[in-house]
Amino acid sequence: MLYVKIQELHKRKFKVAQIAMELKISRPTVYKYLEMTFEEARAYSVQPHGKKKKLDDYKDWILAWLEEYPHLSSAQFHDWLLKRYPDLAVVGSTVRSYVREIREIYQIEKKVTVRQYEAVPERPMGKQLQVDWGETKQKTSDHKEIKLHFIAFVMAHSRQKYMEWQTRPFTTRDAIRCHKHAFQFYGGRTEEMVYDQDHLIAVSENAGQLLLTAEFQRYVSERKFKVHLCRRADPESKGMIENVVKYIKSNFADSRVFSDIEDWNQRALQWLQRTGNHQVHQTTKKRPAEVFLLEKQHLQPVSSMLSYESTHNQSITRSVSKDNTIRYKSNRYSVPLGTYQAHPENLVFIEVKAGESQTLIIREEVEGEILAEHEISLEKGKLIQNRSHTRDRSKGIEELKQRFISSFTDQRQAAVYLDEISKRYPRYRRDQFAIINEVIQKYPANMDAVMTKCMAERLFSANNFRDMAHHHHSSSHEPVEEIKSLHTHSTRHFSIKASARSLNTYTSILEGRA
């Protein structure tokens, strides 16, 4: 493609410098392609420098990714290669140069958005932890779209990162719970926490005298860390966490398919270990995980869990499907009929109760009435259903049956007959009773006699019942006048005689003579 474009511009009398500027390539590259034939250019695109490169075996994957996701960075392609080929030993600079070369040869341009930041002095070890929230829209495994919300943390010195996701917007309780998990992940807390002026934690900056939300203020008082709120429209004061949020969106979340929130959070931790905290940071030129081993010694210890942090179980939500089930660890668990409603969010709250066997508790509100309880299955792909959550299909049939029985004089005999039909045709009871209902409506006067006859002949079928009713009705209403009329017409024609022809007439016709 590059060769064709260069030749086309050259025929249009473009100068070499103009071609290079138009295609965003160097002038030596333009000279090189102008001196080639088409066959030479095609061979060069397959192996540009005449020798095999380390990533040539993965070129088809990289090219396919570039064509489908031209906006992604080489760092994300590096992560995808490591995920698909865990034994691949290649550094980020090699991937960057190879991806850049593929982009140039196949003219796959990347749109770059430049954002200006002011340099911020390095923070001391254990001094500061920056926090921010984000959200993304992801494609699901059943080809739908879901909005996910996450909270991200980053150590200001080592750049060690942590994140946690959920399927609904964060509340202050969720933020506190995630702080607890972050402190456990880091093995301690910093002296200062940096936040945006988010409504979950802050009411107002109040000229330096911070007004926090009541619940978060109580948590800060217990944990005894300093809170630093960034000024509005001042991204430089928390540029690290803004870059981390952008990094998570573009490298981890972009084009990744969502199945369930437990799997998503597990994959997020794997990504942090494999890429987020392992790759060399472009500013410090060090691996965050290695620097954090030193910074961890400067963190302040965290005491036992506070009451405000014990909100993990109640914060887990699940969407109710149209069949009134929720998904948990690759299984479906039932909720009462009618839980699903025709509005955008059908969410319930779940809690896992420990014991001899784990129990899944489902509530409509965080601390509301229990909708359902199920023993958690260790298998996968199962439907765990409470019988009280299913529709009582026998109720309507029983009411229909009792109505039929009341139509007969001998109700005991009718009950025995209908019970026998139910036993013989369990799947078609409703159809059988529908036929009997039609017969009752059509021949109400003959029902007792028909029922007695069917019982005597052991004709236990709605079709037999219908035929017997029709026969009984026909035999009790003979068309007398019609029979007499037919007899009169028959005797009237007995005196009529047909004319006879001689046999010679027919013989002459068969032989063809007139």
HELIX and SHEET records of a PDB file:
HELIX    1   1 LEU A    2  LYS A   11  1                                  10    
HELIX    2   2 VAL A   16  LEU A   23  1                                   8    
HELIX    3   3 ARG A   27  LEU A   34  1                                   8    
HELIX    4   4 PHE A   38  VAL A   46  1                                   9    
HELIX    5   5 ASP A   56  TYR A   58  5                                   3    
HELIX    6   6 LYS A   59  GLU A   68  1                                  10    
HELIX    7   7 SER A   74  ARG A   84  1                                  11    
HELIX    8   8 GLY A   92  TYR A  106  1                                  15    
HELIX    9   9 THR A  172  TYR A  186  1                                  15    
HELIX   10  10 ASN A  206  GLY A  208  5                                   3    
HELIX   11  11 ALA A  214  ARG A  223  1                                  10    
HELIX   12  12 PRO A  235  LYS A  238  5                                   4    
HELIX   13  13 GLY A  239  TYR A  247  1                                   9    
HELIX   14  14 ILE A  248  ALA A  253  3                                   6    
HELIX   15  15 ILE A  261  TRP A  271  1                                  11    
HELIX   16  16 LEU A  272  GLY A  276  3                                   5    
HELIX   17  17 PRO A  288  GLU A  295  1                                   8    
HELIX   18  18 LYS A  296  HIS A  298  5                                   3    
HELIX   19  19 SER A  307  GLU A  309  5                                   3    
HELIX   20  20 HIS A  312  SER A  315  1                                   4    
HELIX   21  21 ARG A  387  HIS A  389  5                                   3    
HELIX   22  22 ARG A  393  ILE A  405  1                                  13    
HELIX   23  23 GLN A  411  ARG A  424  1                                  14    
HELIX   24  24 PRO A  426  TYR A  428  5                                   3    
HELIX   25  25 ARG A  429  LYS A  442  1                                  14    
HELIX   26  26 PRO A  444  ASN A  446  5                                   3    
HELIX   27  27 MET A  447  GLU A  457  1                                  11    
HELIX   28  28 ALA A  462  SER A  475  1                                  14    
HELIX   29  29 VAL A  480  ARG A  492  1                                  13    
HELIX   30  30 HIS A  493  SER A  495  5                                   3    
HELIX   31  31 LEU A  503  GLU A  511  1                                   9    
SHEET    1   A 5 LYS A 161  GLN A 166  0                                        
SHEET    2   A 5 GLU A 145  MET A 155 -1                                        
SHEET    3   A 5 GLN A 128  LYS A 139 -1                                        
SHEET    4   A 5 GLU A 192  TYR A 195  1                                        
SHEET    5   A 5 LYS A 226  LEU A 229  1                                        
SHEET    1   B 2 ALA A 202  SER A 204  0                                        
SHEET    2   B 2 LEU A 211  LEU A 212 -1                                        
SHEET    1   C 4 THR A 317  SER A 319  0                                        
SHEET    2   C 4 LEU A 347  LYS A 353 -1                                        
SHEET    3   C 4 THR A 359  ARG A 363 -1                                        
SHEET    4   C 4 ILE A 370  GLU A 375 -1                                        
SHEET    1   D 3 THR A 325  TYR A 328  0                                        
SHEET    2   D 3 ASN A 331  SER A 334 -1                                        
SHEET    3   D 3 LEU A 383  ILE A 384  1                                        
END                                                                             
